[in-house]
Amino acid sequence: MRHALGYRKLNKTSEHRKALFKNMLNSLIKYEQIITTLPKAKELKPQIDKVITLGKRKKLSCKKNFFLNYKMKNQ
């Protein structure tokens, strides 16, 4: 049975998955839309929801935490 497996592996190593989702998250924030597959989009949704929640808070610490974790370049 597949109870409580948690996430999709997408036939990639853990480092590749982390890099993939970090790049997809950055692209989604920068361009507001991306073209991807449905399983990748379903895995990205909880992460982007957390980032949106952080963005709603108007605290400097939230912004610093975001830039530290996702390494976005200021433009």
FILUMKOL-856889 format. One record per atom (N, C-alpha, C): x, y, z. Coordinates in steps of 0.1 Angstrom, whole numbers, padded with zeros to 4 digits, m for minus. Example, Ala and Ser with C-alpha at 12.3 -4.5 7.8 and 13.67 -1.06 7.14 Angstrom:
# FILUMKOL-856889
PT      X      Y      Z
PT   0132  m0057   0078
PT   0123  m0045   0078
PT   0132  m0033   0078
PT   0128  m0022   0071
PT   0137  m0011   0071
PT   0129   0000   0079
This chain:
# FILUMKOL-856889
PT      X      Y      Z
PT   0008  m0012   0000
PT   0000   0000   0000
PT   0009   0013   0000
PT   0003   0023  m0005
PT   0011   0035  m0007
PT   0007   0046   0004
PT   0004   0042   0016
PT   0000   0052   0025
PT   0012   0061   0030
PT   0009   0074   0031
PT   0019   0083   0037
PT   0032   0083   0030
PT   0033   0083   0017
PT   0046   0083   0010
PT   0051   0097   0010
PT   0043   0107   0009
PT   0048   0121   0011
PT   0050   0129  m0002
PT   0057   0124  m0011
PT   0061   0132  m0023
PT   0064   0123  m0035
PT   0064   0129  m0046
PT   0068   0121  m0058
PT   0083   0122  m0061
PT   0089   0112  m0065
PT   0104   0112  m0067
PT   0107   0116  m0081
PT   0098   0115  m0090
PT   0100   0120  m0104
PT   0112   0114  m0111
PT   0116   0102  m0107
PT   0128   0095  m0113
PT   0140   0104  m0113
PT   0142   0111  m0102
PT   0154   0120  m0101
PT   0160   0118  m0087
PT   0173   0122  m0086
PT   0180   0121  m0073
PT   0175   0133  m0065
PT   0177   0132  m0052
PT   0173   0142  m0043
PT   0179   0156  m0046
PT   0192   0156  m0049
PT   0198   0169  m0053
PT   0192   0175  m0065
PT   0189   0166  m0075
PT   0183   0171  m0088
PT   0169   0176  m0085
PT   0161   0169  m0077
PT   0148   0174  m0073
PT   0148   0187  m0066
PT   0157   0189  m0057
PT   0158   0202  m0050
PT   0162   0213  m0059
PT   0171   0211  m0068
PT   0175   0221  m0078
PT   0164   0224  m0087
PT   0157   0213  m0092
PT   0146   0215  m0101
PT   0135   0224  m0095
PT   0131   0221  m0083
PT   0120   0228  m0077
PT   0124   0242  m0073
PT   0137   0244  m0069
PT   0142   0258  m0066
PT   0141   0266  m0079
PT   0146   0261  m0090
PT   0145   0268  m0103
PT   0131   0271  m0108
PT   0123   0261  m0106
PT   0109   0262  m0110
PT   0102   0273  m0102
PT   0105   0273  m0089
PT   0099   0283  m0080
PT   0104   0297  m0083
PT   0117   0298  m0086
PT   0122   0311  m0090
PT   0116   0316  m0103
PT   0114   0307  m0112
PT   0108   0311  m0125
PT   0094   0315  m0124
PT   0087   0307  m0115
PT   0072   0310  m0113
PT   0071   0324  m0106
PT   0079   0327  m0097
PT   0079   0341  m0091
PT   0082   0352  m0101
PT   0092   0349  m0108
PT   0097   0359  m0118
PT   0088   0362  m0129
PT   0083   0351  m0136
PT   0075   0352  m0148
PT   0060   0350  m0145
PT   0056   0347  m0133
PT   0042   0345  m0129
PT   0035   0333  m0136
PT   0041   0326  m0145
PT   0036   0314  m0151
PT   0047   0306  m0157
PT   0046   0293  m0156
PT   0055   0284  m0163
PT   0048   0273  m0169
PT   0055   0266  m0179
PT   0050   0254  m0185
PT   0057   0242  m0180
PT   0050   0233  m0174
PT   0056   0221  m0168
PT   0046   0210  m0168
PT   0050   0198  m0164
PT   0041   0187  m0163
PT   0032   0187  m0151
PT   0021   0180  m0151
PT   0012   0180  m0140
PT   0018   0174  m0127
PT   0026   0163  m0127
PT   0031   0159  m0114
PT   0041   0169  m0108
PT   0049   0175  m0117
PT   0058   0186  m0111
PT   0050   0197  m0106
PT   0040   0201  m0112
PT   0032   0213  m0108
PT   0025   0209  m0094
PT   0021   0197  m0093
PT   0014   0193  m0080
PT   0024   0192  m0069
PT   0037   0189  m0072
PT   0047   0189  m0061
PT   0051   0203  m0058
PT   0050   0212  m0068
PT   0055   0226  m0066
PT   0045   0234  m0058
PT   0032   0231  m0059
PT   0021   0239  m0053
PT   0023   0241  m0038
PT   0026   0231  m0029
PT   0028   0234  m0015
PT   0039   0244  m0012
PT   0050   0243  m0020
PT   0061   0251  m0018
PT   0058   0266  m0022
PT   0051   0268  m0033
PT   0048   0281  m0037
PT   0038   0287  m0027
PT   0029   0279  m0022
PT   0019   0284  m0012
PT   0026   0289   0000
PT   0037   0283   0005
PT   0045   0287   0016
PT   0052   0300   0013
PT   0057   0302   0001
PT   0064   0314  m0003
PT   0054   0326  m0004
PT   0042   0323  m0009
PT   0032   0334  m0010
PT   0028   0338   0004
PT   0026   0329   0014
PT   0023   0332   0027
PT   0034   0341   0034
PT   0047   0337   0031
PT   0058   0345   0036
PT   0057   0359   0030
PT   0053   0360   0017
PT   0053   0373   0011
PT   0042   0382   0016
PT   0031   0376   0021
PT   0020   0384   0027
PT   0024   0391   0040
PT   0034   0385   0047
PT   0039   0391   0059
PT   0048   0402   0055
PT   0046   0414   0061
PT   0054   0425   0058
PT   0067   0427   0067
PT   0073   0416   0070
PT   0085   0417   0079
PT   0098   0415   0071
PT   0108   0422   0075
PT   0121   0421   0069
PT   0127   0407   0071
PT   0125   0401   0082
PT   0130   0388   0084
PT   0125   0378   0075
PT   0112   0379   0071
PT   0106   0370   0061
PT   0113   0371   0047
PT   0115   0384   0043
PT   0122   0386   0031
PT   0136   0381   0031
PT   0143   0383   0041
PT   0157   0378   0042
PT   0157   0363   0042
PT   0148   0357   0049
PT   0147   0342   0049
PT   0144   0337   0035
PT   0136   0343   0028
PT   0132   0339   0014
PT   0145   0340   0005
PT   0152   0351   0005
PT   0163   0353  m0003
PT   0175   0344   0000
PT   0176   0340   0013
PT   0186   0331   0017
PT   0183   0317   0012
PT   0171   0313   0013
PT   0167   0299   0009
PT   0166   0297  m0006
PT   0162   0307  m0013
PT   0159   0305  m0027
PT   0169   0312  m0036
PT   0178   0320  m0031
PT   0189   0326  m0038
PT   0184   0333  m0051
PT   0174   0342  m0049
PT   0169   0350  m0060
PT   0179   0362  m0062
PT   0181   0366  m0074
PT   0189   0378  m0077
PT   0180   0390  m0077
PT   0185   0401  m0071
PT   0177   0413  m0071
PT   0178   0419  m0085
PT   0167   0423  m0090
PT   0166   0429  m0104
PT   0159   0442  m0104
